[in-house]
Amino acid sequence: MRLTLEIWRQKNGNEAGRFVRYDMEDVDHHMSFLEMLDVLNQRLIAKGEEPVAFDSDCREGICGMCGFVINGRPHGDQPLTTVCQLHMRFFHDGQMLRLEPFRAKAFPIVRDLAIDRSALDRVIMAGGYVSVNTGGPRDANDILVPKTSSDLAMDAAACIGCGACVAACPNASASLFTGAKISHLGLLPQGQPELHLRALSMAQQNMTEGFGSCTVIGECAESCPKGIKLEVIARMNRNYLGGSFAYREQASGGGAG
């Protein structure tokens, strides 16, 4: 299979970038997308040229490291699929593919297709944890969790933090990501003591990092490779408002005693 690639090349975040065209011959349809780029890089190195920089780690759709825009869609056109799990059999002979990094103020470009996603880590650090007593393990039946809650929590916990939701959103909002991280803890009994503080802290860090506001366009959920639903944003907003009212009452002296 023959492909034409237009790839964004940029040495670092301070220099201007541009699209560079590469013709790929004899692409095996059994290859994954990243394996195809590995072959391209081997050929570039053999010619004494700089290889294309892109992020990857597990290459199993688990870690969230991979991800760039393929023909205008984060992770490409295949639903519920990360770039590392995208295979060349989904493309046709002679097709042109334009590859560029996830673009957002909070995702500075490191080089070529590689970006700095550490803003998402800092959002998690702001409140993505639970404070529990440590010691001997407790019996599994000590804390009963309704199945509906556990199912919803597991659905939200499926978020891998790849950043596709941010790249897909016209506002570069990270609300789907933040909502998922707030939901998967807040739906469980262990996450209740810090429910409101978590929502306030993570939402504030979200804004500090420069992510945009959510206007519920829905592109984030459409592009999410793990199928995170928009309902996590509604849950985040509900927890945030609840926390705002609670702390406002405390500040005004209401609810004392």
N, C-alpha and C positions, 0 to 999 in steps of 0.2 A: 504494500500500500504506500502511496506517495502523499505527503502532506506538505503544506506551506505554513510555516510558523512565523508570526509576527510577535516578537517578544520584547517587552519593555526592558531596556538596559539602562541602568543608572548606577554609577560608581558608589555614591553615597547620598545621604539626604541633603547635602549642601550643593550638589552639582545637578545640572539639568539632565533629564533623561530623554530617551527617544526610542521608538520602535525600530527593531532591526529584523530583517527578513532572513529566514533560514529555510532551505529546501531539504526536506527529509525523504530519503528514498528507502525502500525495502523495510517499511515499518511493519512489524509482525502484529497481527490483530490480537494475539494472546498477551501482548505486553500491557502492563499498567501504564497510566499516563506518566508517572514519575520514572518508570523504567525507560520509556521513550526519551524523556529528557536526559536520563543518564547516558543513553547512547549518543544523543546530541553532544553532551559535554565531553565524552570520550573523543569524539571526532574533532571538536574544537581544540581540545588539549593537544591532540596529535598534530594539528596545524599551527600550534603555538599561540592560540587565541585564548582569551579569558572564558572560562566556563560560565554558564548561567547559574546565578545563585538563587536557590529556593529552599524553603524550610521543609524538613521531613524528619521523622524519627521512627515510630513504630511501623508505619506503612500498613496498618491494619484498621484504620478508621477509629482509633481509640484515643490517641494522645492529643489530637487537635492542632498539632504543629503545622501540618500541611494546609494549603489553601491559597488560591489566587483566583483571579477572574478569567474565565474562558469564554470568549465571545460575549462579553457583557454580563455573564452570570457567575456569581461566586460558586466555585466547585464544578461549574459546568451545568449542562442541561438535565442530567440524570437526577431524578428526585432521590432524596435520602442517601446520597452518595458523596463521600469525600473525594478529593482529587486523587489521593493515594489508592483508592478503591475503584477509580474510574478506569475502564479498560478501553483499548484502542478499537475493539470490535464495535463500539458505539459510534464510530466515525466512518466516513466513507472515503474512497480513493479520490485524491485531488482536492480534498477539502482544505480551506484556509482557516487557521485558528489563530486568534489574537489573544495573547496572554499578557496580563498586567497584574500588579499587586492589588491587594485590598486597599482601597483609598479612604482614609479618614484622618482627621487632624490628630486623633489619639493614637494612630498607627503610623509613626514615622518610618519611612523607607530606610532599611539598612543597606541593601544592595539588590538591584534587579527586582526579583519577585519576593524577596525576603523582607519582612517587616518586623517591627518591634511591637509585640502584643503584651508587653508587661503592664500596660494600663489595666488589662483585665485581671491580672494577678493582684494588683493593688486594690481593686474593687472587692475581690474576695477577702483580702487581708483586713479590710475595713469592718467586716462583720460575718464572714462566711465560716463561722465556727459555732460550737456550743460549749458552754462551761458546765462540765459534769465532774462529780467527785471521782477520783481515781482510786484504785485499790484492787481488791479481788474481783473477779468477774461476777456479774449478777446473773441470776437465772433468766433465761430468755423470756419467761412468762411473767416476770416481775412488772414489766411495763407493757400493757396491752395496747396494740395499735390497730384501729379499725382497718379493714382491708381496703376500703375506699381511700383512706388517707395514705396508706402505704403504697397503693398503686399510683396515686397522683404524685407522691414524693419520688418514687422511682422514675416516673416519666420525666419529671423535672431534672432529676439527677443525671439523666442521660446526656445532658449538655456537656460537650467536650471543650468548650471555650475556644473554638477555632476562629471566631470573629466574622464568620460569613454573614451573620445578622447585621452587623455594623456596616459591612461593605454593601449589602443589598439595600439598606435604608437610605432614602434620599436625604435624611437628616443626620446620617451617621450615628444613629442612636444605638446604645447598647442595652436598651430596656429589656429585650427578650433574654439576653444573657443574665442580666442582673435579676430579673424576675425569676428566672429558673433557679439561680443560686439561693435567692431568698425563699422560694417556695419549697425546695427539697428539704430544707431544714425546718421551716416554719410549719409545715404540715405534720410534723412528728412531735410527740409529747416532749422529747428531749430538747426541742427547739423553742418551746413556748416561753420560758423565762426571758429570753432576749428577743422575742418576736418583734416588738416595736423598735427597740434600739437597733436591731440588725437592719431593718428596713430604712431607718433614718440614716444610719452610718453609711450603708452601701449606696444609697441613692445620692447622698452628698458627695461621696467619692466619685461616683459616676459623673457628676457635674464638674467636679474639680479636674478630672482627667480630660475634659473637653469634648465628651460625647454629646451628641445633639439630643433634643427633646423628642419624645415619641408622639406621633400624631396618628397612630394606629392605621397606617397604610397597609400593613400586612406583608410587605415584601420580606421581612425578616423571617417569618414563619415559613414562607414558601421556599426560602433558600436554605433553611436549617437542615443539615445532613442527618440530624437525629430526630427530626419531627417534633421539636418543642412547640407547644401550642400558645396562641396569643393569650390564653387565659392566665398564664403566669404573670403577665403585665398587669392585668386587672387585680390579681391577688397582691402584687407588689404595691400598687397604688392604694389598695384598701388598707394594707398594713402600715403604709407610710402615713396615710391620713389618720389612722387610729393612733399611731405614735405621736403625731403632731398635736392632736387634741389632748392626749394624755399628759404630755410634757408641758403643754400650755396651761393645763389645769394645775399641775404641780407648781409651775412658776408663779401662778396667781394665788396660790394657797388653797385652791379648791380641792375637795376630796380628802382633806386632812382628817385623820382619826379613823 
